[in-house]
């Protein structure tokens, strides 16, 4: 199989950088549906532009390239050990080339392998079949949406839903609750794979397997087909909207499968996937490893960017860091902020460190970006940003308010919003939360003009290090202000009311 490695590297690269045809169509329909002049419409315009940029740049659509998960079907007699070794080798090569972010972290030591290899990474499922070619399917599902996966054990009493029993109506209630709980933290509008039944493990595996179906296919089971249609017809009424900003589009696809279960168990497992639904596949010649056919890929996709550029909404402010308290006190929820100057990245490891240590750099007036970028160093030793969208901010809720007070940070940038503790901290110190567009890694990477330094690279690895970045024209929306306003809290409440109405019929 002399062409196997080359074919696998193509598959990994294309999956990370070129959104599938069916997903593109779903995003296009969403853009046509969202109301002009709204923050959701602005967000999905940035998403469309980012999709185009990623394909053109052959760079990651989203900086979180996730846990590479392969499904491999082989004819009898094909050596699966050879395929596994080739996959591992090409995962490492794609990481070196900046097509994947190093995402494999030792759960005991906290050390990043730097190569996306380690126990359990990547995930590879093999199955033999009677066809005469090899099929390799790959999905790259990021941590933000992975954290919004959810599993229910029926019967259950669910928030804003009430009783969900062991029947199709109970399954329907679970699915709507799963969509609601994701909010903007899952980078809506999203897609879901659902498995009814199975055990704890097979249920989640079966839910992810549903994500390998085409967005537009029809379930062969008429009961599940009806349930898929019902969920799709009603989910948008929740009003979560793109990025959780509120709006008309919340769900882009729903696929449901079923497995037999034990009499004592009735699980409903939901795999939530963000709009950056990176899933492709290939058929390979079993002798040479050459690609015979692509699955899901569109050779020459139409542009998804708005010809007139990115529409803006509300008041717009332009600031150069460091920021003053007076700068941020004038901002209110809904304002658009354009940032220039220095920005510092800091996510899970940095927040934990700063909670008990001094900062290696002055954070007074700083803009702290919840971001784990994809970085490449050139032959002269200069770092370059290859992808730099926001990560989900709620993970930093235990630390954020204390860090605001301790260091004088004036702007926190991320996605999905934060909780009451952070909101109180923003009010107390005079700071603001800016929601960048989740997954828009190329759009934001273009706004970073220089990497001026890095702290904790050896200790924490590329995604968790504190990168010193110079920005020009970095756009985000105020969704939590220093006056107690929170768009996230508002949308969560309003969508909960809609959820109650949807399950009461």
Steps between C-alpha positions, in 0.01 A plus 500: 500500500757751381245784468336447840687766699457761228125427484456519877687831521269640231197380698620654827593830333173529306290414804667771711485770233211437259145472633285221344250582227191411705619710794571795271145484370362495854706807593384675183136433586557632851653821369201554275266443795654723768359853511712773341642755743515262797802375691419144393504603135831680552642189668397265222645739242836472677457121504441496124808713435707280731397185312619657174826617656579156646465330162702769321776500765493120546498576873275377783140621490503500881812509716367210707552212259357266760557133563559339157252213480524248216257233387677252272327223302730244341455195277609166644876463468594869522760560772342730759829534688655665193207741475520590870872575475445714190219695670719573802790607281285736293330646808848591622595644160179706473570641847852600398357677196249699707192324363424362846553660840694286749207384712615181672556570871615249761214491750734425793796733439324767292777486237405553136664241274532765229429244227133405556616151596462317830278248676156532338612756241397484221181294528484227234209257458554207262233279346521243224248496217433310179571786259820500297636840606614668821283778642651754739271754667638780718331745734676784684273597790633777723501510878246782529221302337629174650439651843134555406441131427246369745350166601161449663373199695123465470270550673629840607388836633663771288534874558233694304373171355353303787453125479655313207384141481626188327335567166551704181344806663754472782782472245368812323506693827860391568616611155343846532653536846840402358477770234390760754778424750770544233412871453787699343762290678460234232548754217143488377348462254597135533438143397408206723543125483274302732497137612194355672593201717825308531709519815698797638789440259325375186240775531756779466684311227174448313411868530833602345453243226183682394713804419648305207162514324436766237303799626233450234446123514175341620495248783401149388297457821172692455461565873851645529455690173191665646686582820789657307257716303312602813818604681623701200163669459481610863859558620536841336201623702728488807652824375857422607627619161846518350769514773222511759425861409129426455355456153312278260750217446609270782528152341637411156465122504365211710579130450365227729582131530401227744666205674346225709525552874481320831155484664626714789663768286363756257769744391466787256845617392551824310820598317490875437711637215564868431443668163865415412390145424823353361424158359631345177578155367679313223485166323847353450645236274583211739823420313648846438319722755415746221185710539222363279221729617439786744197502730316819599759725333409771248778556245428866416259637761328834459608786722308545826630852569279805456602697193442825687721397793415443867191689617533676835231557760446746781754749627862446404809590704868474408758472776875448523622301798568546788141591585386734774203461730341800326533320166304197610246672725345665194438163334166320515369164383464502122785740426761397245863544609802513270828440685850602395828453683621222729282207594598208725363149477407313814280197548471212748862449611574875504195582711582231752863622518408866536263423783799415724797670328604836363470566129817493289379817328301809598128430465377841614258622232559184297275314261515132598399265220362155578677338206723203426642587157662286234861623480789428263862607535685585180864418418611830655337409832210747460156385613196547273132464585326250271160495674372698799129483582361517856453207735200450729530741790282338766785267601679803648202601715663381827800730440396795284363747752798455732742556211315816398543636852857379550653623173275780369398322177247719316375273219438128491449352152352158435182328389183381666503745789569454871303477822380712786832504686680649199215741431531632855875534451452699179274743686732532797826576318369657180566236236316351205443161336534496121355210304708411195353265241570140591678299234597805293869415532613637164301821533673578830843372402501760223450771765823399680795676344785381722596257775718693745558236766377194684496381862460147639547330163709217640281455807156514341544434127388707199123522568539589869797737483469877544562645156577872458323614183475829316155551351348735246125514448399216735116506506281370784160572654434615857282230652575569871560856614611680815141600583364149566374434149542149352364397163577138588280509809220665300509241221520210745185625676304575183597168339400314817152650471480380139625156603222469756245593232639251247482200734158587644315422175 
